[in-house]
Amino acid sequence: MTMIRADELTVVHHDDTVSIFTDVTYMLSRDGLTVVTASGDEKAFPGHDVLTVHAHCVHE
């Protein structure tokens, strides 16, 4: 699968907490969400933890 770029990515978790990332690439699948930041840090969220994902991209 291909990573998708987002200028801002908002992740709403099942416990109603929110994670916000800027300047990232991400991949969403049945297994969960993988987020890679511009500095190369990788975060993985299991599928049962992610309620919804909102991506915002600015096109030049």
A tleap script that builds the chain and sets N, CA, C and O, in Angstrom:
source leaprc.protein.ff14SB
mol = sequence {
  NMET THR MET ILE ARG ALA ASP GLU LEU THR
  VAL VAL HIE HIE ASP ASP THR VAL SER ILE
  PHE THR ASP VAL THR TYR MET LEU SER ARG
  ASP GLY LEU THR VAL VAL THR ALA SER GLY
  ASP GLU LYS ALA PHE PRO GLY HIE ASP VAL
  LEU THR VAL HIE ALA HIE CYS VAL HIE CGLU
}
set mol.1.N position { 0.817 -1.189 0.000 }
set mol.1.CA position { 0.000 0.000 0.000 }
set mol.1.C position { 0.863 1.256 0.000 }
set mol.1.O position { 1.998 1.248 0.476 }
set mol.2.N position { 0.315 2.309 -0.530 }
set mol.2.CA position { 1.035 3.568 -0.640 }
set mol.2.C position { 0.696 4.489 0.521 }
set mol.2.O position { -0.453 4.566 0.957 }
set mol.3.N position { 1.701 5.180 1.009 }
set mol.3.CA position { 1.489 6.174 2.061 }
set mol.3.C position { 0.873 7.422 1.434 }
set mol.3.O position { 1.212 7.791 0.310 }
set mol.4.N position { -0.032 8.067 2.167 }
set mol.4.CA position { -0.706 9.284 1.720 }
set mol.4.C position { -0.170 10.453 2.521 }
set mol.4.O position { 0.063 10.330 3.723 }
set mol.5.N position { 0.028 11.592 1.862 }
set mol.5.CA position { 0.559 12.765 2.542 }
set mol.5.C position { -0.576 13.637 3.059 }
set mol.5.O position { -1.602 13.792 2.398 }
set mol.6.N position { -0.383 14.209 4.256 }
set mol.6.CA position { -1.350 15.147 4.821 }
set mol.6.C position { -0.603 16.271 5.523 }
set mol.6.O position { 0.389 16.041 6.216 }
set mol.7.N position { -1.096 17.492 5.333 }
set mol.7.CA position { -0.521 18.624 6.060 }
set mol.7.C position { -0.940 18.583 7.528 }
set mol.7.O position { -0.182 18.977 8.414 }
set mol.8.N position { -2.158 18.100 7.771 }
set mol.8.CA position { -2.617 17.898 9.146 }
set mol.8.C position { -3.477 16.648 9.187 }
set mol.8.O position { -4.351 16.456 8.342 }
set mol.9.N position { -3.225 15.806 10.169 }
set mol.9.CA position { -3.970 14.568 10.334 }
set mol.9.C position { -4.518 14.529 11.752 }
set mol.9.O position { -3.763 14.617 12.721 }
set mol.10.N position { -5.832 14.396 11.867 }
set mol.10.CA position { -6.482 14.309 13.169 }
set mol.10.C position { -7.016 12.890 13.341 }
set mol.10.O position { -7.764 12.391 12.500 }
set mol.11.N position { -6.629 12.255 14.430 }
set mol.11.CA position { -7.057 10.891 14.728 }
set mol.11.C position { -7.939 10.940 15.978 }
set mol.11.O position { -7.506 11.400 17.035 }
set mol.12.N position { -9.168 10.465 15.847 }
set mol.12.CA position { -10.063 10.359 16.994 }
set mol.12.C position { -10.059 8.893 17.425 }
set mol.12.O position { -10.346 7.996 16.632 }
set mol.13.N position { -9.731 8.670 18.685 }
set mol.13.CA position { -9.626 7.319 19.229 }
set mol.13.C position { -10.953 6.903 19.863 }
set mol.13.O position { -11.799 7.751 20.152 }
set mol.14.N position { -11.133 5.614 20.078 }
set mol.14.CA position { -12.380 5.100 20.644 }
set mol.14.C position { -12.646 5.604 22.059 }
set mol.14.O position { -13.795 5.615 22.501 }
set mol.15.N position { -11.611 6.019 22.770 }
set mol.15.CA position { -11.825 6.569 24.121 }
set mol.15.C position { -12.053 8.081 24.081 }
set mol.15.O position { -11.988 8.752 25.111 }
set mol.16.N position { -12.320 8.610 22.879 }
set mol.16.CA position { -12.612 10.031 22.627 }
set mol.16.C position { -11.415 10.962 22.781 }
set mol.16.O position { -11.589 12.181 22.771 }
set mol.17.N position { -10.213 10.425 22.922 }
set mol.17.CA position { -9.034 11.281 22.878 }
set mol.17.C position { -8.723 11.587 21.422 }
set mol.17.O position { -9.172 10.884 20.517 }
set mol.18.N position { -7.952 12.644 21.206 }
set mol.18.CA position { -7.627 13.094 19.862 }
set mol.18.C position { -6.116 13.256 19.743 }
set mol.18.O position { -5.471 13.812 20.632 }
set mol.19.N position { -5.560 12.768 18.642 }
set mol.19.CA position { -4.145 12.984 18.323 }
set mol.19.C position { -4.093 13.810 17.046 }
set mol.19.O position { -4.781 13.503 16.072 }
set mol.20.N position { -3.274 14.860 17.052 }
set mol.20.CA position { -3.133 15.715 15.875 }
set mol.20.C position { -1.677 15.706 15.441 }
set mol.20.O position { -0.773 15.930 16.246 }
set mol.21.N position { -1.462 15.443 14.150 }
set mol.21.CA position { -0.120 15.412 13.577 }
set mol.21.C position { -0.063 16.404 12.421 }
set mol.21.O position { -1.054 16.591 11.716 }
set mol.22.N position { 1.080 17.034 12.225 }
set mol.22.CA position { 1.262 17.934 11.088 }
set mol.22.C position { 2.405 17.421 10.224 }
set mol.22.O position { 3.364 16.828 10.716 }
set mol.23.N position { 2.278 17.666 8.923 }
set mol.23.CA position { 3.287 17.289 7.934 }
set mol.23.C position { 3.662 15.814 8.054 }
set mol.23.O position { 4.780 15.480 8.447 }
set mol.24.N position { 2.726 14.941 7.714 }
set mol.24.CA position { 2.922 13.506 7.868 }
set mol.24.C position { 2.571 12.759 6.590 }
set mol.24.O position { 1.950 13.304 5.678 }
set mol.25.N position { 2.982 11.509 6.551 }
set mol.25.CA position { 2.432 10.549 5.605 }
set mol.25.C position { 1.776 9.471 6.460 }
set mol.25.O position { 2.206 9.206 7.583 }
set mol.26.N position { 0.733 8.857 5.915 }
set mol.26.CA position { 0.014 7.867 6.706 }
set mol.26.C position { -0.550 6.779 5.813 }
set mol.26.O position { -0.693 6.947 4.602 }
set mol.27.N position { -0.868 5.656 6.450 }
set mol.27.CA position { -1.503 4.539 5.761 }
set mol.27.C position { -2.549 3.962 6.703 }
set mol.27.O position { -2.246 3.596 7.838 }
set mol.28.N position { -3.774 3.885 6.222 }
set mol.28.CA position { -4.887 3.351 6.996 }
set mol.28.C position { -5.324 2.039 6.372 }
set mol.28.O position { -5.579 1.966 5.170 }
set mol.29.N position { -5.409 1.007 7.191 }
set mol.29.CA position { -5.841 -0.308 6.708 }
set mol.29.C position { -6.701 -0.963 7.780 }
set mol.29.O position { -6.929 -0.382 8.841 }
set mol.30.N position { -7.169 -2.155 7.506 }
set mol.30.CA position { -7.948 -2.886 8.509 }
set mol.30.C position { -7.130 -3.179 9.754 }
set mol.30.O position { -7.677 -3.310 10.849 }
set mol.31.N position { -5.826 -3.281 9.584 }
set mol.31.CA position { -4.952 -3.577 10.723 }
set mol.31.C position { -4.736 -2.366 11.616 }
set mol.31.O position { -4.363 -2.518 12.779 }
set mol.32.N position { -4.964 -1.165 11.092 }
set mol.32.CA position { -4.774 0.032 11.888 }
set mol.32.C position { -4.229 1.181 11.071 }
set mol.32.O position { -4.346 1.218 9.847 }
set mol.33.N position { -3.633 2.112 11.780 }
set mol.33.CA position { -3.118 3.340 11.185 }
set mol.33.C position { -1.630 3.454 11.464 }
set mol.33.O position { -1.189 3.285 12.600 }
set mol.34.N position { -0.861 3.740 10.426 }
set mol.34.CA position { 0.574 4.011 10.574 }
set mol.34.C position { 0.809 5.447 10.136 }
set mol.34.O position { 0.392 5.856 9.053 }
set mol.35.N position { 1.489 6.212 10.997 }
set mol.35.CA position { 1.788 7.615 10.731 }
set mol.35.C position { 3.293 7.801 10.782 }
set mol.35.O position { 3.943 7.358 11.728 }
set mol.36.N position { 3.859 8.461 9.757 }
set mol.36.CA position { 5.282 8.774 9.730 }
set mol.36.C position { 5.411 10.293 9.655 }
set mol.36.O position { 4.921 10.920 8.716 }
set mol.37.N position { 6.074 10.877 10.652 }
set mol.37.CA position { 6.230 12.329 10.696 }
set mol.37.C position { 7.352 12.777 9.773 }
set mol.37.O position { 8.123 11.956 9.277 }
set mol.38.N position { 7.442 14.085 9.544 }
set mol.38.CA position { 8.483 14.644 8.683 }
set mol.38.C position { 9.877 14.340 9.221 }
set mol.38.O position { 10.830 14.236 8.449 }
set mol.39.N position { 10.003 14.197 10.548 }
set mol.39.CA position { 11.311 13.899 11.132 }
set mol.39.C position { 11.637 12.409 11.115 }
set mol.39.O position { 12.712 12.002 11.555 }
set mol.40.N position { 10.693 11.582 10.597 }
set mol.40.CA position { 10.960 10.155 10.464 }
set mol.40.C position { 10.418 9.299 11.594 }
set mol.40.O position { 10.560 8.076 11.558 }
set mol.41.N position { 9.795 9.915 12.606 }
set mol.41.CA position { 9.198 9.134 13.690 }
set mol.41.C position { 7.979 8.385 13.166 }
set mol.41.O position { 7.169 8.941 12.425 }
set mol.42.N position { 7.858 7.129 13.555 }
set mol.42.CA position { 6.730 6.320 13.116 }
set mol.42.C position { 5.857 5.952 14.307 }
set mol.42.O position { 6.353 5.506 15.341 }
set mol.43.N position { 4.561 6.143 14.150 }
set mol.43.CA position { 3.590 5.799 15.187 }
set mol.43.C position { 2.596 4.822 14.571 }
set mol.43.O position { 2.173 4.989 13.428 }
set mol.44.N position { 2.233 3.811 15.335 }
set mol.44.CA position { 1.266 2.821 14.861 }
set mol.44.C position { 0.123 2.729 15.864 }
set mol.44.O position { 0.343 2.638 17.072 }
set mol.45.N position { -1.094 2.754 15.346 }
set mol.45.CA position { -2.291 2.628 16.161 }
set mol.45.C position { -3.054 1.407 15.674 }
set mol.45.O position { -3.337 1.302 14.481 }
set mol.46.N position { -3.398 0.473 16.571 }
set mol.46.CA position { -4.160 -0.701 16.133 }
set mol.46.C position { -5.551 -0.297 15.660 }
set mol.46.O position { -6.086 0.724 16.093 }
set mol.47.N position { -6.133 -1.095 14.773 }
set mol.47.CA position { -7.425 -0.780 14.191 }
set mol.47.C position { -8.528 -0.579 15.208 }
set mol.47.O position { -9.415 0.249 14.999 }
set mol.48.N position { -8.493 -1.323 16.311 }
set mol.48.CA position { -9.550 -1.189 17.319 }
set mol.48.C position { -9.442 0.109 18.119 }
set mol.48.O position { -10.357 0.444 18.872 }
set mol.49.N position { -8.340 0.843 17.967 }
set mol.49.CA position { -8.136 2.092 18.702 }
set mol.49.C position { -8.594 3.316 17.913 }
set mol.49.O position { -8.827 4.373 18.499 }
set mol.50.N position { -8.724 3.189 16.598 }
set mol.50.CA position { -9.009 4.348 15.744 }
set mol.50.C position { -10.500 4.394 15.415 }
set mol.50.O position { -11.039 3.482 14.787 }
set mol.51.N position { -11.154 5.467 15.847 }
set mol.51.CA position { -12.572 5.661 15.534 }
set mol.51.C position { -12.729 6.317 14.175 }
set mol.51.O position { -13.505 5.852 13.341 }
set mol.52.N position { -11.981 7.416 13.946 }
set mol.52.CA position { -12.041 8.108 12.663 }
set mol.52.C position { -10.746 8.880 12.435 }
set mol.52.O position { -10.014 9.194 13.374 }
set mol.53.N position { -10.482 9.179 11.159 }
set mol.53.CA position { -9.292 9.925 10.760 }
set mol.53.C position { -9.734 11.044 9.828 }
set mol.53.O position { -10.510 10.818 8.899 }
set mol.54.N position { -9.234 12.258 10.081 }
set mol.54.CA position { -9.522 13.408 9.229 }
set mol.54.C position { -8.204 13.938 8.702 }
set mol.54.O position { -7.326 14.306 9.483 }
set mol.55.N position { -8.055 13.981 7.396 }
set mol.55.CA position { -6.824 14.474 6.771 }
set mol.55.C position { -7.111 15.793 6.062 }
set mol.55.O position { -8.128 15.953 5.388 }
set mol.56.N position { -6.185 16.731 6.235 }
set mol.56.CA position { -6.291 18.024 5.560 }
set mol.56.C position { -5.037 18.223 4.728 }
set mol.56.O position { -3.920 18.153 5.239 }
set mol.57.N position { -5.234 18.472 3.443 }
set mol.57.CA position { -4.111 18.684 2.540 }
set mol.57.C position { -4.257 20.039 1.867 }
set mol.57.O position { -5.341 20.395 1.406 }
set mol.58.N position { -3.174 20.790 1.811 }
set mol.58.CA position { -3.158 22.069 1.129 }
set mol.58.C position { -2.495 21.842 -0.221 }
set mol.58.O position { -1.341 21.419 -0.290 }
set mol.59.N position { -3.221 22.123 -1.283 }
set mol.59.CA position { -2.681 21.931 -2.624 }
set mol.59.C position { -2.194 23.268 -3.150 }
set mol.59.O position { -2.894 24.277 -3.073 }
set mol.60.N position { -0.991 23.257 -3.680 }
set mol.60.CA position { -0.409 24.488 -4.227 }
set mol.60.C position { -0.740 24.617 -5.692 }
set mol.60.O position { -0.339 25.589 -6.333 }
savepdb mol mol.pdb
quit
